[in-house]
Amino acid sequence: MVRYLTEDDVLATFTMADALRVLNTAARAQAEGKAANAPRQRVSAGGAMLNALPAALDGRVGLKTYTIAPRGPRFWFTLYAADGALLAIIEANHLGQIRTGAASGLASQVLAREDAATLGVIGTGFQARTQLEAVCAVRPIRHAFAYGRDRERLQAFCQEMNARCGIPVSAAASARDAVVGADVVCVITTASQPVVEGRWLKAGTHVNAAGSNRLSAQEIDVEVVRRAALVTVEDVAQAKVESGDLRVATEAGAFRWLDAIRLADLVGGRVEGRRSPEDITLFKSLGIGLWDIAAANHIYDACVATGRGKEIDMPS
């Protein structure tokens, strides 16, 4: 029997605390060579592009797939046992939203200053919510400032996140105003051109750049990368073919790929992180299949334990 799990099942069994915990465990497994991640693959036909992110963890293999098309994106995760049996088909929109925020939270946990109290968020869309939630879960954030181009959406975002996180979330007049003075900055936009400039960052800031995963797009400028004492990615091979931010910095002589540090190696203690309170640090997040299978394993096990989901009889 295959278990079909809906978005409601995901939300009922997968909290931010769960996500931070399972991503931490998955990162440590990756650092120890006990997990496998393959870079995203993309193919397109007509107006649709299919994206696939495979990974293996804890004796299971799985694949997140999603389409980008005029009708809008759709996200799915298929989870398999070690013997190849299909265990679950999971609707994965919220799974991806939560694990993307948790990746920035995990990076902030190992790179942001322990006394980080102010957060700047650029972007007010679906993914921005869990960025703010995750950073607040790992650092003593007392005030957040958000900026988005649509003032009505920005105000609604601030009200919602104020209630969700229990801290003041204020609308900034500009991206610069949200970033200047922030201890942690989250950039989560669909921008093709930089919306955050390195000259705005104060000493000691940690930046999570999590919005773009296309070589043709940037959301941070070269100066952000140049000023970073440490640049972290989830998967170096994937970053080389997906990060426009780091591609442009490399071409400008502001970054070398041999200096890229894998987040798993920081979490696993194999590489030293922040060396000084004055260091600026950068996490360029692209999203990897390893995070998806870590989330899917947790969701599947929790749903089996609680009887959630619909069982489907399929040929073995």
Backbone as numpy.savetxt, mean C-alpha at the origin, in Angstrom:
# Nx Ny Nz CAx CAy CAz Cx Cy Cz
-15.38 -28.45 -2.05 -16.22 -27.26 -2.05 -15.34 -26.01 -2.05
-15.68 -25.08 -2.90 -14.97 -23.80 -2.99 -15.79 -22.75 -2.25
-15.12 -21.94 -1.46 -15.83 -20.90 -0.69 -15.80 -19.58 -1.46
-16.99 -19.03 -1.73 -17.09 -17.74 -2.39 -17.31 -16.68 -1.31
-16.41 -15.68 -1.27 -16.44 -14.66 -0.23 -16.67 -13.29 -0.85
-17.65 -12.58 -0.31 -18.02 -11.27 -0.84 -17.26 -10.15 -0.12
-17.46 -8.94 -0.63 -16.87 -7.78 0.03 -17.34 -7.67 1.48
-18.58 -8.01 1.76 -19.07 -7.98 3.14 -18.32 -8.98 4.01
-18.01 -10.15 3.46 -17.24 -11.15 4.22 -15.83 -10.62 4.52
-15.25 -9.95 3.54 -13.91 -9.38 3.75 -13.95 -8.34 4.87
-14.90 -7.41 4.80 -14.97 -6.35 5.80 -15.27 -6.89 7.20
-15.98 -8.01 7.27 -16.33 -8.59 8.57 -15.16 -9.31 9.23
-14.13 -9.65 8.44 -13.06 -10.49 8.99 -11.67 -9.90 8.86
-11.55 -8.71 8.27 -10.22 -8.18 7.98 -10.15 -6.71 8.39
-9.60 -6.46 9.57 -9.45 -5.10 10.08 -8.05 -4.58 9.77
-7.84 -3.31 10.03 -6.50 -2.76 9.84 -5.50 -3.41 10.78
-5.92 -3.70 12.00 -5.02 -4.39 12.93 -4.63 -5.76 12.39
-5.61 -6.48 11.80 -5.31 -7.76 11.17 -4.31 -7.58 10.04
-4.55 -6.58 9.21 -3.71 -6.35 8.03 -2.27 -6.04 8.43
-2.09 -5.17 9.41 -0.74 -4.84 9.86 -0.02 -6.07 10.38
-0.74 -6.91 11.09 -0.13 -8.12 11.66 0.25 -9.11 10.56
-0.66 -9.39 9.62 -0.35 -10.42 8.62 0.68 -9.92 7.60
0.71 -8.62 7.32 1.75 -8.12 6.42 3.12 -8.16 7.09
3.15 -7.88 8.38 4.41 -7.99 9.11 4.94 -9.42 9.05
4.06 -10.38 9.28 4.45 -11.80 9.24 4.90 -12.20 7.84
4.17 -11.72 6.82 4.52 -12.06 5.44 5.87 -11.45 5.06
6.12 -10.22 5.50 7.39 -9.58 5.19 8.56 -10.34 5.82
8.37 -10.80 7.04 9.43 -11.57 7.70 9.66 -12.90 6.97
8.58 -13.51 6.50 8.72 -14.75 5.74 9.48 -14.49 4.43
9.18 -13.38 3.78 9.88 -13.02 2.55 11.37 -12.79 2.82
11.68 -12.12 3.91 13.08 -11.86 4.26 13.84 -13.15 4.51
13.14 -14.16 5.00 13.76 -15.45 5.31 13.71 -16.42 4.13
13.20 -15.97 2.99 13.11 -16.83 1.83 12.00 -17.85 1.90
11.00 -17.61 2.75 9.90 -18.56 2.95 8.61 -18.11 2.27
8.69 -17.11 1.43 7.53 -16.64 0.68 8.01 -16.26 -0.71
7.11 -16.31 -1.68 7.47 -15.98 -3.06 6.53 -14.91 -3.61
7.10 -13.96 -4.32 6.32 -12.89 -4.94 6.80 -12.70 -6.37
5.87 -12.57 -7.30 6.22 -12.30 -8.69 5.67 -10.93 -9.08
6.43 -10.15 -9.85 5.95 -8.83 -10.26 4.63 -8.92 -11.03
3.89 -7.83 -10.97 2.61 -7.72 -11.67 2.80 -7.95 -13.18
1.86 -8.66 -13.76 1.81 -8.85 -15.21 0.59 -8.13 -15.76
0.73 -7.53 -16.95 -0.37 -6.80 -17.56 -0.52 -7.21 -19.02
-1.77 -7.43 -19.42 -2.09 -7.64 -20.83 -3.36 -6.85 -21.12
-3.53 -6.45 -22.38 -4.72 -5.67 -22.72 -5.29 -6.11 -24.05
-6.59 -5.89 -24.19 -7.30 -6.17 -25.42 -8.48 -5.22 -25.48
-8.63 -4.56 -26.63 -9.72 -3.61 -26.73 -9.56 -2.51 -25.69
-10.60 -2.29 -24.91 -10.55 -1.25 -23.89 -10.24 -1.76 -22.51
-9.89 -3.04 -22.37 -9.67 -3.62 -21.04 -8.22 -4.01 -20.84
-7.71 -3.76 -19.64 -6.38 -4.23 -19.25 -6.52 -5.16 -18.06
-5.93 -6.33 -18.17 -5.93 -7.31 -17.08 -4.62 -7.24 -16.35
-4.68 -7.15 -15.01 -3.51 -7.13 -14.15 -3.53 -8.38 -13.27
-2.37 -9.00 -13.10 -2.28 -10.22 -12.30 -1.08 -10.16 -11.38
-1.30 -10.52 -10.09 -0.24 -10.50 -9.08 -0.20 -11.84 -8.36
0.70 -12.75 -8.74 0.79 -14.06 -8.08 1.77 -14.06 -6.91
1.51 -14.95 -5.95 2.40 -15.08 -4.79 2.15 -16.41 -4.10
3.07 -16.78 -3.23 2.95 -18.01 -2.43 3.34 -17.70 -1.00
2.57 -18.25 -0.05 2.83 -18.00 1.37 2.15 -19.07 2.21
2.86 -19.58 3.20 2.29 -20.53 4.17 1.64 -21.74 3.51
2.30 -22.29 2.50 1.82 -23.52 1.89 0.65 -23.33 0.93
0.32 -22.10 0.60 -0.74 -21.84 -0.36 -0.21 -20.95 -1.47
-0.87 -21.00 -2.61 -0.55 -20.11 -3.72 -1.81 -19.37 -4.12
-1.64 -18.20 -4.70 -2.82 -17.43 -5.05 -2.50 -16.36 -6.07
-3.56 -15.76 -6.55 -3.44 -14.79 -7.62 -4.53 -13.74 -7.48
-4.10 -12.46 -7.39 -5.09 -11.39 -7.49 -5.13 -10.93 -8.94
-6.34 -10.83 -9.47 -6.53 -10.30 -10.82 -7.50 -9.14 -10.75
-7.27 -8.17 -11.62 -8.24 -7.09 -11.74 -8.19 -6.49 -13.13
-9.31 -5.99 -13.56 -9.40 -5.38 -14.87 -9.60 -3.88 -14.72
-8.97 -3.15 -15.60 -9.20 -1.71 -15.73 -9.89 -1.52 -17.07
-11.12 -1.03 -17.03 -11.92 -0.93 -18.24 -12.92 0.21 -18.10
-13.58 0.61 -19.19 -14.55 1.70 -19.10 -15.66 1.46 -18.08
-16.02 0.22 -17.84 -17.07 -0.08 -16.87 -16.59 0.04 -15.42
-15.29 0.28 -15.25 -14.73 0.39 -13.90 -13.93 -0.84 -13.53
-13.11 -0.76 -12.48 -12.27 -1.89 -12.08 -13.06 -2.95 -11.30
-12.64 -4.19 -11.46 -13.17 -5.30 -10.67 -11.98 -6.10 -10.15
-12.03 -6.48 -8.87 -10.90 -7.15 -8.21 -11.32 -8.52 -7.68
-10.48 -9.52 -7.91 -10.74 -10.88 -7.43 -9.45 -11.50 -6.91
-9.60 -12.38 -5.93 -8.45 -13.19 -5.50 -8.87 -14.65 -5.53
-8.04 -15.49 -6.15 -8.26 -16.93 -6.15 -7.16 -17.58 -5.32
-7.57 -18.38 -4.35 -6.66 -18.99 -3.38 -6.65 -20.50 -3.55
-5.45 -21.07 -3.60 -5.29 -22.50 -3.84 -4.49 -23.16 -2.71
-4.81 -24.40 -2.43 -4.05 -25.21 -1.47 -2.76 -25.69 -2.13
-1.88 -26.27 -1.32 -0.59 -26.74 -1.83 -0.75 -27.85 -2.86
-1.85 -28.61 -2.80 -2.07 -29.68 -3.77 -2.78 -29.20 -5.03
-2.99 -27.89 -5.12 -3.62 -27.33 -6.31 -5.12 -27.17 -6.22
-5.73 -27.62 -5.14 -7.18 -27.50 -5.00 -7.56 -26.03 -4.81
-8.60 -25.61 -5.51 -9.10 -24.24 -5.35 -9.86 -24.14 -4.04
-9.41 -23.23 -3.17 -10.03 -23.07 -1.86 -11.09 -21.98 -1.85
-10.80 -20.84 -2.50 -11.71 -19.71 -2.38 -11.60 -18.77 -3.57
-12.72 -18.14 -3.85 -12.78 -17.00 -4.77 -13.26 -15.82 -3.93
-12.45 -14.77 -3.88 -12.71 -13.67 -2.96 -12.87 -12.36 -3.73
-13.97 -11.67 -3.48 -14.10 -10.31 -4.01 -13.06 -9.45 -3.29
-12.23 -8.71 -4.05 -11.00 -8.19 -3.44 -10.81 -6.69 -3.52
-11.87 -5.92 -3.68 -11.72 -4.48 -3.71 -11.29 -3.95 -2.34
-12.04 -4.29 -1.29 -11.67 -3.84 0.06 -10.42 -4.54 0.57
-10.21 -5.79 0.17 -8.97 -6.47 0.51 -7.77 -5.63 0.05
-7.83 -5.16 -1.21 -6.74 -4.35 -1.73 -6.62 -3.01 -1.04
-7.75 -2.39 -0.74 -7.73 -1.09 -0.07 -7.06 -1.20 1.30
-7.44 -2.21 2.06 -6.91 -2.35 3.42 -5.44 -2.74 3.40
-5.06 -3.67 2.53 -3.66 -4.09 2.53 -2.74 -2.99 1.97
-3.25 -2.13 1.08 -2.44 -1.02 0.58 -2.14 -0.03 1.70
-3.17 0.29 2.48 -2.93 1.14 3.64 -1.99 0.51 4.63
-2.17 -0.80 4.86 -1.33 -1.49 5.83 0.13 -1.52 5.40
0.40 -1.59 4.10 1.80 -1.57 3.63 2.46 -0.24 4.01
1.72 0.87 3.84 2.26 2.16 4.26 2.39 2.23 5.78
1.47 1.61 6.49 1.57 1.57 7.94 2.78 0.78 8.39
3.03 -0.35 7.72 4.19 -1.18 8.06 5.49 -0.41 7.80
5.55 0.29 6.66 6.74 1.09 6.36 6.91 2.22 7.37
5.80 2.84 7.75 5.87 3.92 8.75 6.33 3.39 10.10
5.95 2.17 10.40 6.32 1.56 11.69 7.82 1.36 11.79
8.49 1.06 10.68 9.93 0.81 10.73 10.76 2.02 10.30
10.12 3.05 9.72 10.90 4.17 9.21 10.55 5.52 9.81
9.29 5.76 10.16 8.91 7.06 10.70 9.46 7.22 12.11
9.73 8.46 12.49 10.18 8.72 13.85 9.13 8.25 14.85
9.58 7.72 15.97 8.64 7.18 16.95 7.74 8.25 17.54
8.18 9.51 17.50 7.38 10.59 18.07 6.59 11.34 16.99
6.46 10.74 15.81 5.73 11.39 14.71 4.30 11.70 15.15
3.92 12.98 15.05 2.61 13.40 15.57 1.73 14.09 14.54
2.31 14.47 13.39 1.55 15.20 12.38 1.64 14.46 11.05
0.48 14.31 10.41 0.39 13.56 9.16 -0.18 14.44 8.07
0.44 14.41 6.90 -0.10 15.08 5.72 -0.53 14.05 4.70
-1.74 14.17 4.19 -2.27 13.22 3.20 -2.63 13.98 1.94
-2.06 13.58 0.82 -2.40 14.16 -0.48 -3.22 13.13 -1.24
-4.49 13.46 -1.49 -5.42 12.53 -2.10 -6.56 12.24 -1.13
-7.78 12.15 -1.65 -8.95 11.94 -0.79 -9.84 10.82 -1.32
-9.29 9.95 -2.16 -10.09 8.89 -2.76 -10.22 7.66 -1.87
-10.69 6.57 -2.48 -10.95 5.31 -1.80 -9.73 4.82 -1.03
-8.56 4.88 -1.66 -7.35 4.35 -1.03 -6.79 5.27 0.06
-7.11 6.55 0.01 -6.54 7.49 0.99 -7.01 7.20 2.40
-8.19 6.67 2.54 -8.76 6.43 3.87 -7.92 5.47 4.70
-7.51 4.38 4.08 -6.72 3.40 4.85 -5.27 3.83 5.02
-4.79 4.74 4.19 -3.45 5.30 4.44 -3.44 6.03 5.78
-4.42 6.88 5.96 -4.51 7.65 7.20 -4.74 6.73 8.40
-5.65 5.78 8.23 -5.96 4.85 9.32 -4.73 4.05 9.73
-3.96 3.58 8.77 -2.81 2.73 9.08 -1.71 3.50 9.80
-1.42 4.72 9.33 -0.37 5.50 9.99 -0.78 5.85 11.41
-2.05 6.17 11.61 -2.53 6.46 12.97 -2.44 5.23 13.88
-2.48 4.05 13.30 -2.40 2.82 14.09 -0.99 2.52 14.58
0.03 3.09 13.91 1.41 2.74 14.27 2.21 3.90 14.84
1.67 5.12 14.75 2.37 6.28 15.29 1.39 7.18 16.04
1.88 7.94 17.03 0.98 8.75 17.88 0.54 10.04 17.18
-0.13 9.88 16.06 -0.57 11.05 15.28 -1.64 11.82 16.05
-1.42 13.11 16.20 -2.37 13.96 16.92 -3.17 14.86 15.99
-2.65 15.10 14.78 -3.37 15.98 13.85 -2.98 15.59 12.43
-3.97 15.51 11.56 -3.72 15.22 10.15 -4.24 16.37 9.30
-3.53 16.62 8.20 -3.94 17.64 7.24 -4.07 16.96 5.88
-5.19 17.17 5.22 -5.44 16.51 3.94 -5.64 17.55 2.85
-5.26 17.16 1.63 -5.51 18.04 0.49 -5.98 17.22 -0.70
-6.99 17.75 -1.37 -7.48 17.21 -2.64 -8.02 18.35 -3.46
-8.04 18.19 -4.77 -8.45 19.29 -5.64 -9.94 19.61 -5.53
-10.77 18.60 -5.26 -12.21 18.80 -5.13 -12.52 19.17 -3.68
-12.88 20.42 -3.45 -13.06 20.89 -2.07 -14.22 20.19 -1.37
-15.27 19.86 -2.10 -16.40 19.17 -1.48 -16.01 17.78 -1.02
-15.30 17.05 -1.87 -14.82 15.73 -1.48 -13.82 15.83 -0.34
-12.99 16.86 -0.36 -12.00 17.05 0.70 -12.68 17.25 2.05
-13.70 18.08 2.10 -14.41 18.32 3.35 -15.08 17.04 3.85
-15.68 16.29 2.95 -16.33 15.03 3.34 -15.30 14.03 3.86
-14.15 13.97 3.21 -13.07 13.08 3.65 -12.62 13.44 5.06
-12.41 14.72 5.31 -11.95 15.16 6.63 -12.96 14.81 7.72
-14.22 15.02 7.45 -15.26 14.69 8.44 -15.30 13.20 8.72
-15.24 12.39 7.65 -15.28 10.94 7.82 -14.08 10.43 8.60
-12.88 10.90 8.25 -11.68 10.38 8.89 -11.50 10.93 10.30
-12.02 12.10 10.56 -12.04 12.61 11.94 -12.80 11.65 12.83
-13.97 11.21 12.35 -14.79 10.28 13.13 -14.15 8.90 13.23
-13.54 8.46 12.14 -12.98 7.10 12.12 -11.73 7.00 12.99
-10.86 8.00 12.94 -9.56 7.91 13.62 -9.52 8.64 14.95
-10.52 9.48 15.23 -10.60 10.15 16.52 -9.57 11.24 16.73
-9.07 11.82 15.62 -8.14 12.94 15.72 -8.64 14.04 14.79
-8.21 15.29 15.01 -8.58 16.34 14.06 -7.97 16.06 12.68
-8.79 16.08 11.65 -8.33 15.96 10.26 -8.79 17.22 9.55
-7.85 18.09 9.22 -8.17 19.41 8.69 -7.91 19.49 7.20
-8.74 20.27 6.51 -8.56 20.51 5.08 -7.47 21.55 4.87
-6.44 21.19 4.13 -5.37 22.14 3.82 -5.73 22.92 2.56
-5.21 24.13 2.47 -5.51 24.98 1.33 -4.74 24.57 0.08
-3.65 23.83 0.26 -2.82 23.40 -0.86 -2.05 22.15 -0.47
-1.49 21.47 -1.47 -0.64 20.32 -1.17 0.54 20.73 -0.32
1.12 21.87 -0.61 2.26 22.36 0.18 1.87 22.54 1.63
0.71 23.12 1.88 0.28 23.36 3.26 0.07 22.05 4.01
-0.33 20.99 3.31 -0.52 19.69 3.96 0.81 19.02 4.30
1.83 19.33 3.51 3.13 18.64 3.64 4.09 19.36 4.56
4.16 20.68 4.46 5.11 21.45 5.26 4.85 21.21 6.75
5.85 20.78 7.46 5.70 20.55 8.90 5.24 19.16 9.27
4.86 18.33 8.29 4.36 16.99 8.61 5.51 16.05 8.95
5.26 15.19 9.94 6.23 14.16 10.30 6.14 12.95 9.37
4.94 12.67 8.90 4.69 11.59 7.93 3.83 12.17 6.82
4.16 11.82 5.59 3.38 12.26 4.42 2.94 11.03 3.64
1.65 10.95 3.31 1.13 9.90 2.44 0.64 10.55 1.15
1.15 10.07 0.02 0.74 10.57 -1.29 0.01 9.42 -1.98
-1.27 9.60 -2.25 -2.09 8.51 -2.79 -3.04 9.11 -3.82
-2.49 9.36 -5.01 -3.22 10.07 -6.06 -3.12 9.30 -7.38
-3.86 9.78 -8.37 -3.75 9.26 -9.73 -2.96 10.23 -10.61
-2.19 11.10 -10.00 -1.48 12.14 -10.73 -0.44 11.56 -11.69
-0.28 12.23 -12.81 0.78 11.88 -13.76 2.02 12.75 -13.58
1.82 13.92 -12.96 2.91 14.85 -12.69 3.04 15.05 -11.18
4.23 15.37 -10.67 4.44 15.46 -9.23 3.49 16.44 -8.54
2.95 15.98 -7.42 2.10 16.84 -6.59 2.76 17.15 -5.25
3.91 16.52 -4.97 4.68 16.79 -3.75 6.12 17.11 -4.16
6.64 18.20 -3.62 8.00 18.63 -3.92 8.92 18.39 -2.72
10.12 17.94 -3.01 11.06 17.62 -1.96 11.44 18.81 -1.11
11.42 20.00 -1.69 11.81 21.18 -0.92 10.82 21.52 0.18
9.63 20.92 0.13 8.63 21.17 1.18 8.90 20.35 2.44
9.67 19.28 2.33 9.82 18.34 3.44 10.77 18.87 4.50
10.37 18.75 5.75 11.28 19.10 6.83 12.17 17.91 7.14
13.28 18.15 7.81 14.17 17.07 8.22 13.41 16.09 9.10
13.66 14.80 8.89 13.04 13.77 9.71 11.72 13.23 9.18
11.22 13.76 8.07 9.94 13.32 7.52 10.05 11.94 6.88
9.01 11.14 7.06 8.88 9.88 6.32 7.77 10.05 5.28
8.03 9.61 4.04 7.07 9.74 2.95 6.65 8.37 2.46
5.33 8.15 2.38 4.76 6.98 1.72 4.17 7.45 0.39
4.77 7.04 -0.71 4.23 7.38 -2.04 3.58 6.12 -2.60
2.25 6.09 -2.58 1.55 4.83 -2.84 0.52 4.90 -3.97
0.47 6.01 -4.70 -0.61 6.17 -5.65 -0.34 5.63 -7.04
0.84 5.86 -7.58 1.09 5.51 -8.99 1.89 4.22 -9.11
1.55 3.41 -10.13 2.35 2.22 -10.43 2.54 2.09 -11.94
2.84 3.23 -12.56 3.09 3.27 -14.00 4.40 4.02 -14.26
5.19 3.53 -15.19 6.46 4.19 -15.50 6.26 5.59 -16.05
5.08 5.85 -16.60 4.80 7.15 -17.19 4.27 8.17 -16.20
4.11 7.78 -14.93 3.48 8.67 -13.95 4.42 8.98 -12.79
4.29 10.19 -12.25 4.99 10.61 -11.04 3.98 11.28 -10.12
4.18 11.11 -8.82 3.42 11.93 -7.87 4.34 12.63 -6.87
5.62 12.26 -6.86 6.63 12.99 -6.09 7.72 13.43 -7.05
8.35 14.56 -6.76 9.39 15.02 -7.68 10.74 14.40 -7.36
11.71 14.66 -8.22 13.04 14.07 -8.07 13.68 14.48 -6.75
13.37 15.68 -6.27 14.00 16.17 -5.05 13.58 15.36 -3.83
12.37 14.82 -3.82 11.96 13.93 -2.72 12.90 12.74 -2.65
13.16 12.14 -3.81 14.04 10.96 -3.87 15.47 11.35 -3.54
15.93 12.47 -4.08 17.30 12.93 -3.84 17.56 13.16 -2.35
16.57 13.73 -1.65 16.76 14.05 -0.24 16.61 12.84 0.68
16.07 11.75 0.17 15.82 10.58 1.01 17.13 9.86 1.34
17.37 9.69 2.63 18.55 8.94 3.07 18.35 7.45 2.86
17.08 7.03 2.71 16.76 5.63 2.54 15.52 5.52 1.67
15.61 4.72 0.61 14.48 4.49 -0.30 14.10 3.01 -0.24
12.85 2.76 0.11 12.37 1.39 0.30 11.30 1.06 -0.72
11.33 -0.18 -1.23 10.31 -0.68 -2.14 9.89 -2.08 -1.67
8.78 -2.56 -2.20 8.32 -3.91 -1.82 9.05 -4.99 -2.62
9.28 -4.72 -3.90 9.92 -5.69 -4.79 10.73 -4.89 -5.80
12.04 -5.08 -5.81 12.91 -4.26 -6.65 12.63 -4.50 -8.13
12.45 -5.77 -8.51 12.19 -6.07 -9.92 10.90 -5.40 -10.39
9.89 -5.42 -9.56 8.63 -4.78 -9.93 8.78 -3.26 -9.99
9.52 -2.71 -9.04 9.71 -1.26 -9.01 10.42 -0.77 -10.27
11.34 -1.56 -10.78 12.08 -1.14 -11.97 11.19 -0.99 -13.20
10.08 -1.72 -13.25 9.21 -1.65 -14.43 7.92 -0.90 -14.15
7.72 -0.42 -12.90 6.45 0.24 -12.58 6.59 1.62 -11.95
7.73 1.95 -11.39 7.83 3.21 -10.66 8.37 4.33 -11.53
7.47 5.19 -11.98 7.89 6.38 -12.70 8.66 7.33 -11.81
8.27 7.41 -10.54 8.98 8.28 -9.59 10.45 7.94 -9.51
10.77 6.65 -9.40 12.17 6.24 -9.27 12.88 6.20 -10.62
12.14 5.93 -11.70 12.76 5.96 -13.04 13.29 7.36 -13.34
12.47 8.37 -13.12 12.89 9.73 -13.43 14.05 10.15 -12.53
13.99 9.75 -11.25 15.09 10.08 -10.33 16.39 9.41 -10.75
16.28 8.19 -11.26 17.47 7.47 -11.74 18.07 8.19 -12.95
17.22 8.59 -13.87 17.69 9.28 -15.08 18.33 10.63 -14.74
17.87 11.23 -13.62 18.42 12.52 -13.20 19.67 12.37 -12.35
20.10 11.15 -12.09 21.28 10.91 -11.27 21.04 11.10 -9.78
19.76 11.08 -9.37 19.41 11.29 -7.96 19.18 9.98 -7.21
19.26 8.85 -7.92 18.97 7.56 -7.29 19.66 6.46 -8.07
20.11 5.43 -7.34 20.69 4.24 -7.96 19.91 3.02 -7.49
19.58 2.12 -8.41 18.79 0.96 -8.03 19.51 0.08 -7.00
20.82 0.07 -7.02 21.53 -0.76 -6.05 21.35 -0.24 -4.62
20.82 0.98 -4.47 20.57 1.53 -3.14 19.15 1.24 -2.65
18.31 0.67 -3.51 16.94 0.37 -3.10 16.93 -0.72 -2.04
16.17 -0.52 -1.00 16.08 -1.48 0.10 14.69 -2.11 0.11
14.65 -3.41 0.20 13.37 -4.12 0.23 12.73 -3.98 1.61
11.45 -3.64 1.63 10.75 -3.44 2.90 10.85 -4.68 3.78
10.76 -5.86 3.20 10.84 -7.09 3.98 12.15 -7.20 4.73
13.23 -6.73 4.14 14.53 -6.81 4.81 14.64 -5.84 5.98
13.93 -4.72 5.88 13.85 -3.80 7.02 13.03 -4.41 8.14
11.86 -4.93 7.78 10.97 -5.52 8.79 11.65 -6.72 9.46
12.36 -7.51 8.66 13.02 -8.71 9.19 14.32 -8.43 9.91
14.75 -7.16 9.96 15.96 -6.80 10.68 17.24 -7.12 9.95
17.15 -7.40 8.65 18.35 -7.73 7.88 19.10 -6.49 7.40
18.40 -5.36 7.40 18.98 -4.09 6.97 18.63 -3.03 7.99
19.57 -2.14 8.27 19.32 -1.04 9.21 18.40 -0.01 8.57
17.50 0.53 9.35 16.56 1.53 8.86 17.06 2.94 9.11
16.20 3.76 9.68 16.55 5.16 9.97 17.81 5.22 10.84
18.75 6.05 10.41 20.01 6.17 11.15 20.07 7.44 11.99
19.21 8.40 11.68 19.24 9.68 12.38 17.83 10.26 12.44
17.51 10.98 13.51 16.20 11.64 13.59 16.00 12.65 12.46
17.09 13.10 11.85 17.00 14.09 10.78 16.82 13.48 9.40
16.96 12.17 9.29 16.84 11.52 7.99 15.45 11.70 7.40
15.39 11.95 6.11 14.16 11.83 5.35 14.14 10.43 4.76
13.03 9.73 4.90 12.92 8.36 4.38 11.75 8.27 3.42
11.85 7.34 2.47 10.82 7.20 1.43 10.45 5.73 1.25
9.16 5.47 1.26 8.63 4.16 0.87 7.86 4.35 -0.42
8.36 3.79 -1.53 7.64 3.82 -2.79 6.86 2.53 -2.91
5.56 2.61 -2.64 4.70 1.44 -2.63 4.04 1.26 -3.98
4.08 0.03 -4.48 3.43 -0.31 -5.75 2.35 -1.36 -5.58
2.37 -2.06 -4.44 1.42 -3.13 -4.21 1.94 -4.43 -4.79
2.03 -5.48 -3.97 2.55 -6.76 -4.44 1.60 -7.89 -4.08
1.72 -8.97 -4.83 0.87 -10.13 -4.61 1.05 -10.75 -3.24
2.24 -10.62 -2.66 2.47 -11.18 -1.33 1.52 -10.59 -0.31
1.28 -9.27 -0.39 0.33 -8.67 0.55 -1.08 -9.24 0.34
-1.43 -9.47 -0.93 -2.77 -9.98 -1.23 -2.97 -11.40 -0.68
-1.97 -12.26 -0.86 -2.16 -13.63 -0.37 -2.12 -13.68 1.16
-1.33 -12.80 1.78 -1.34 -12.73 3.25 -2.73 -12.36 3.74
-3.35 -11.38 3.08 -4.71 -10.97 3.44 -5.71 -12.09 3.14
-5.59 -12.70 1.97 -6.54 -13.75 1.58 -6.48 -14.95 2.51
-5.27 -15.35 2.91 -5.15 -16.47 3.86 -5.90 -16.17 5.16
-5.70 -14.96 5.67 -6.37 -14.58 6.91 -7.89 -14.57 6.73
-8.36 -13.95 5.68 -9.80 -13.84 5.44 -10.43 -15.22 5.25
-9.79 -16.06 4.47 -10.32 -17.41 4.23 -10.41 -18.20 5.54
-9.32 -18.21 6.31 -9.32 -18.96 7.57 -10.38 -18.42 8.54
-10.53 -17.10 8.61 -11.52 -16.51 9.51 -12.93 -16.85 9.07
-13.16 -16.87 7.77 -14.50 -17.19 7.27 -14.84 -18.66 7.45
-13.85 -19.53 7.28 -14.08 -20.95 7.55 -14.42 -21.16 9.03
-13.67 -20.49 9.91 -13.88 -20.64 11.35 -15.25 -20.14 11.80
-15.76 -19.12 11.12 -17.03 -18.51 11.54 -18.20 -18.90 10.64
-17.93 -19.73 9.64 -19.00 -20.18 8.77 -19.47 -19.16 7.76
-18.66 -18.15 7.50 -19.07 -17.14 6.53 -18.77 -17.61 5.12
-19.51 -17.04 4.16 -19.28 -17.32 2.76 -20.24 -18.37 2.22
-20.24 -18.49 0.92 -21.10 -19.43 0.23 -20.26 -20.54 -0.35
-20.61 -21.77 -0.03 -19.87 -22.90 -0.58 -20.42 -23.28 -1.95
-19.50 -23.46 -2.90 -19.86 -23.79 -4.27 -19.26 -25.15 -4.61
-20.10 -26.03 -5.12 -19.61 -27.36 -5.51 -19.04 -27.27 -6.91
-17.71 -27.46 -7.00 -17.04 -27.37 -8.30 -16.24 -28.64 -8.54
-16.04 -29.00 -9.80 -15.24 -30.21 -10.11 -13.84 -30.10 -9.54
-13.31 -31.16 -9.03 -11.95 -31.16 -8.47 -10.94 -31.34 -9.59
